[in-house]
Every structure is written in structure tokens, then in C-alpha cells.
């Protein structure tokens, strides 16, 4: 089914006035792909191949019916569900989907507020600011960055870019890196959504001052180029180090539960 047909089906479910449960948030609206899809009276499931991930989307007003459709998904299919509820009776577990990771979202609605108090960590790191540390990536760096992304991060959890998407990000100055002895040992990637800064990916094999300098250089450019008003980022709930680093924002109560079909 084309995305327009899928949206028509979802719209028809909304018109029933029953509670609609979905994990599709309009991310594929510009696609011309003919998606694999499965439908029943009150449910639709469709899947998209996103780089190495076969990702499943759904919309339903009948969880039992949805569970029947999800049983048809092949092993390795990834399904993620964003919700404000900490615990939930996930019916798709009955269809063979097992909880793989849980992410939580940090947000900062006042990103440009220079008067907000700084943490002890931020004040400590300020002494290490060095404009010569870190640089914006160029298309010549794309292949090395791409290999590192898929080597370091779990592609079922991190929505990693295609090579084409990565080059586009580089050209927009959304990627910074640091090299030692000619090799990339740290990088930072972000995205801009309107006037919102999304902390996309960050990796550092070295010391904390390198991360700090990449972040400061990135945010300084983003503020100048896009007049950013707010920011957000996703962090694995069990990653204590990453959670400690999200000091400029706060957990907004949103969870992303990621499931993989066994």
C-alpha cells in the first residue's frame, strides 16, 4: 500500500470514535514506496526497510486483532512504541515481540536561556574550552563516519542514517568530529527541527573535554544559524553515564519501548 492509502485507512479508524493506538507519527509522508501491509477490519500493520532495520508500524482500535496481524511479522522485525506510561500491558509480546531496549526523552524548553544556572560539571569543563578542538565534517569524512556508526551503535535502537542522509547532514554542518593520529576518535551529530535542536548521536573514545568542545561548537553554530529555542534527546534508561550528561534538560516522562520479533 502507498502511504496515502495507509493514511486513509487510519483516518477511517479515527472516525469510529474508538480509542486509536498507533506507533506511526507521519515519518514516511514523503515516501513513494509501496509498503508491505496487512489489514483487518479494525487494524493495519505496515513495514518499511530502513537501512538494516525492517521496521513495523501499526494502527488499531482492537488490540486482539492487531496481535493476530503482528504474528505474521518475520523474525528480526523491530517495533517501537512511544508513550507517557512507564508500564503497560504490551499485547504484541504475545505475537513474539520481546522488549529489547527502553529509551527516555530529555527535553530543554528554554535552550537559549543564558541565565539558567550551570551545573558543577559544566562550570568545571568551561576551563577546557578550546576552539581548535573539533571541526565540522566534510563529505570526505562520510565513509569513515558511516563505518563507525554501524560499528559502535546498535542499529535496532539508534535510527542510523543511510550514506545519502549522512552526507546531507554533513553538508548542513550537523556533524562535527575530532581526530587523533589521523583517525576519528570522537564525533557529534545533531539535527534541526524547526527551531529545535535534536541531539542525535555522540561518541568519544577520549577524554570528557573533547565531548564538551564538540558540543559547545555545535550548539554555538546551531544557535547562530537557526536561533534555537529548545532541545531534546533520547537516552537508554540503563545508560547511567549518558543520563548524567543530560544535565541541561530534564526527563519529560516520555518512553520509547523498542521490541524485536524473536
C-alpha positions as CSV (number, residue, x, y, z in Angstrom):
1,X,0.0,0.0,0.0
2,X,1.1,3.6,-0.6
3,X,1.3,5.9,2.3
4,X,-1.7,7.8,1.1
5,X,-3.8,4.6,1.2
6,X,-2.4,3.8,4.6
7,X,-3.4,7.2,5.9
8,X,-6.9,6.8,4.5
9,X,-7.3,3.6,6.4
10,X,-6.0,5.1,9.7
11,X,-8.4,8.1,9.1
12,X,-11.3,5.6,8.8
13,X,-10.3,4.1,12.2
14,X,-10.3,7.5,13.8
15,X,-13.8,8.2,12.5
16,X,-15.1,5.2,14.5
17,X,-14.5,7.3,17.7
18,X,-12.9,4.2,19.3
19,X,-9.5,4.6,21.1
20,X,-6.9,4.5,18.4
21,X,-3.5,3.0,19.3
22,X,-0.6,3.6,16.9
23,X,3.2,3.9,16.7
24,X,3.2,5.8,13.4
25,X,3.9,9.5,13.6
26,X,4.0,10.7,10.0
27,X,7.7,10.0,9.4
28,X,7.1,8.4,6.0
29,X,4.7,11.0,4.5
30,X,7.0,11.9,1.6
31,X,7.7,8.3,0.6
32,X,6.7,6.9,-2.8
33,X,7.3,3.3,-1.6
34,X,4.7,0.6,-1.9
35,X,4.8,-0.8,1.7
36,X,4.2,-4.3,2.7
37,X,0.9,-4.2,4.6
38,X,-1.6,-6.3,6.4
39,X,-5.1,-5.2,7.3
40,X,-8.2,-6.4,9.1
41,X,-11.4,-4.7,10.0
42,X,-10.0,-2.6,12.8
43,X,-6.3,-2.7,12.3
44,X,-3.4,-2.1,9.9
45,X,0.2,-3.1,10.0
46,X,2.8,-2.0,7.5
47,X,6.6,-2.3,7.4
48,X,9.5,-0.3,5.9
49,X,13.1,-1.3,5.3
50,X,15.2,1.4,6.9
51,X,18.8,0.7,6.1
52,X,19.4,-2.5,8.1
53,X,16.2,-2.4,10.0
54,X,12.8,-3.9,9.0
55,X,10.6,-1.6,11.0
56,X,6.9,-2.3,11.8
57,X,4.2,0.4,12.1
58,X,0.6,-0.1,13.2
59,X,-2.7,1.5,14.0
60,X,-5.6,-0.3,15.6
61,X,-8.8,0.1,17.7
62,X,-8.7,-3.6,18.5
63,X,-5.6,-5.0,20.3
64,X,-6.6,-8.7,19.9
65,X,-7.0,-8.1,16.2
66,X,-3.6,-6.3,16.0
67,X,-1.9,-9.1,17.8
68,X,-3.1,-11.5,15.1
69,X,-1.6,-9.4,12.4
70,X,1.7,-8.9,14.2
71,X,2.1,-12.7,14.4
72,X,2.8,-12.6,10.7
73,X,5.9,-10.4,11.0
74,X,9.2,-12.1,10.3
75,X,11.9,-12.7,12.9
76,X,14.1,-9.6,13.5
77,X,11.3,-7.1,12.8
78,X,11.7,-4.0,15.0
79,X,8.7,-2.3,16.6
80,X,8.9,0.7,18.8
81,X,6.2,2.4,20.8
82,X,6.4,5.9,22.3
83,X,4.2,6.5,25.4
84,X,3.9,8.5,28.6
85,X,3.1,5.3,30.5
86,X,6.0,3.7,32.4
87,X,4.5,0.3,32.4
88,X,2.0,-1.2,30.0
89,X,0.4,-4.5,29.1
90,X,2.1,-4.8,25.7
91,X,-0.1,-7.2,23.7
92,X,2.4,-7.5,20.9
93,X,4.6,-9.6,23.3
94,X,2.0,-12.4,22.6
95,X,2.9,-12.1,18.9
96,X,6.6,-12.9,19.6
97,X,7.9,-9.3,20.1
98,X,10.3,-9.1,23.1
99,X,11.3,-5.9,24.8
100,X,14.8,-5.1,23.7
101,X,15.6,-1.6,25.0
102,X,13.8,1.3,26.7
103,X,14.7,4.9,25.9
104,X,13.7,8.0,27.8
105,X,13.5,11.5,26.4
106,X,15.2,14.6,27.9
107,X,14.0,18.0,26.9
108,X,15.0,21.6,27.5
109,X,12.2,24.0,26.5
110,X,14.5,27.0,27.3
111,X,17.6,26.1,25.5
112,X,18.6,29.6,24.7
113,X,18.3,30.9,28.3
114,X,21.8,32.1,29.1
115,X,20.7,33.0,32.6
116,X,19.9,29.4,33.7
117,X,22.2,28.1,36.4
118,X,25.1,25.9,35.3
119,X,25.9,22.6,36.9
120,X,29.2,22.0,38.7
121,X,30.3,19.7,35.7
122,X,29.6,22.5,33.2
123,X,31.5,25.1,35.2
124,X,34.4,22.7,35.6
125,X,34.6,21.9,31.9
126,X,34.5,25.5,30.8
127,X,38.1,25.9,31.6
128,X,38.9,23.3,28.9
129,X,37.2,25.2,26.1
130,X,39.5,25.3,23.1
131,X,38.2,26.5,19.7
132,X,40.9,24.4,18.0
133,X,39.4,21.1,19.2
134,X,37.0,19.6,16.8
135,X,35.9,20.5,13.3
136,X,32.9,20.3,11.0
137,X,33.0,17.1,9.0
138,X,33.3,17.2,5.2
139,X,32.0,14.7,2.6
140,X,35.4,13.2,2.5
141,X,34.8,12.0,6.1
142,X,31.5,10.3,5.3
143,X,32.8,6.8,4.6
144,X,34.8,6.6,7.8
145,X,31.9,8.1,9.9
146,X,29.4,5.7,8.3
147,X,31.6,2.7,9.2
148,X,32.0,3.9,12.8
149,X,28.3,4.5,13.2
150,X,27.3,0.9,12.3
151,X,30.3,-0.5,14.3
152,X,29.6,1.5,17.5
153,X,25.8,1.8,17.7
154,X,23.0,-0.8,17.7
155,X,21.1,-0.1,14.5
156,X,17.9,-1.6,16.1
157,X,18.0,1.1,18.8
158,X,19.7,4.1,17.1
159,X,18.0,5.2,13.9
160,X,21.2,5.4,11.9
161,X,21.4,7.3,8.6
162,X,22.0,6.0,5.1
163,X,25.1,7.2,3.4
164,X,23.0,9.7,1.5
165,X,21.4,11.0,4.6
166,X,24.8,11.3,6.4
167,X,26.3,13.3,3.5
168,X,23.2,15.6,3.6
169,X,23.8,16.1,7.4
170,X,27.5,16.9,6.8
171,X,26.6,19.5,4.2
172,X,24.3,21.2,6.6
173,X,27.1,21.3,9.2
174,X,25.2,18.9,11.5
175,X,28.3,16.7,12.1
176,X,31.5,17.5,14.0
177,X,34.5,15.3,14.6
178,X,37.8,15.1,16.3
179,X,40.9,13.2,15.0
180,X,43.9,11.8,16.7
181,X,46.8,10.5,14.6
182,X,44.6,10.8,11.5
183,X,41.7,8.7,12.8
184,X,38.3,9.8,14.0
185,X,38.2,9.2,17.8
186,X,35.1,11.4,18.6
187,X,32.1,12.8,16.7
188,X,28.9,14.5,17.4
189,X,25.8,14.6,15.2
190,X,22.7,16.7,15.7
191,X,19.6,17.6,13.7
192,X,17.5,20.7,13.5
193,X,13.7,20.5,13.5
194,X,12.3,24.0,13.1
195,X,13.9,25.8,16.0
196,X,14.5,22.7,18.0
197,X,18.0,21.1,18.5
198,X,17.9,17.3,18.5
199,X,21.0,15.6,20.0
200,X,21.3,12.7,17.5
201,X,24.5,10.7,18.1
202,X,27.6,11.3,20.1
203,X,30.7,9.2,20.5
204,X,34.0,9.9,22.2
205,X,36.9,7.5,22.7
206,X,38.9,10.1,24.5
207,X,38.6,12.5,27.4
208,X,35.5,14.4,28.5
209,X,36.9,17.8,27.4
210,X,36.7,16.6,23.8
211,X,33.0,15.9,24.1
212,X,32.5,19.3,25.8
213,X,34.3,21.1,23.0
214,X,32.3,19.4,20.2
215,X,29.0,20.1,22.0
216,X,29.9,23.7,22.6
217,X,31.0,24.2,19.0
218,X,27.9,22.5,17.7
219,X,25.4,24.4,19.9
220,X,27.2,27.7,19.2
221,X,26.8,27.2,15.4
222,X,23.2,25.9,15.8
223,X,22.2,28.9,17.8
224,X,23.7,31.3,15.3
225,X,22.3,29.6,12.2
226,X,18.9,28.5,13.4
227,X,18.1,30.7,16.5
228,X,17.3,27.5,18.5
229,X,14.7,27.8,21.3
230,X,14.6,24.2,22.7
231,X,16.3,20.9,22.5
232,X,15.7,17.2,23.2
233,X,17.5,13.8,23.0
234,X,16.8,10.1,23.7
235,X,18.9,8.1,26.1
236,X,18.8,4.4,27.1
237,X,17.3,4.2,30.5
238,X,20.1,1.9,31.8
239,X,22.9,4.1,30.4
240,X,23.9,5.9,33.6
241,X,26.7,7.9,32.1
242,X,24.6,9.3,29.3
243,X,21.8,10.1,31.7
244,X,24.3,12.0,33.9
245,X,25.4,14.1,30.9
246,X,21.8,15.3,30.2
247,X,22.1,17.9,32.8
248,X,20.9,20.8,30.6
249,X,17.5,19.1,30.2
250,X,15.1,17.0,32.2
251,X,13.2,13.8,31.7
252,X,9.8,14.7,30.3
253,X,8.1,11.5,31.1
254,X,8.2,10.0,27.6
255,X,9.4,6.4,27.0
256,X,10.3,4.7,23.8
257,X,9.9,0.9,24.2
258,X,11.8,-1.0,21.5
259,X,10.8,-4.5,20.6
260,X,12.4,-7.1,18.4
261,X,10.5,-10.1,16.9
262,X,12.1,-13.4,18.1
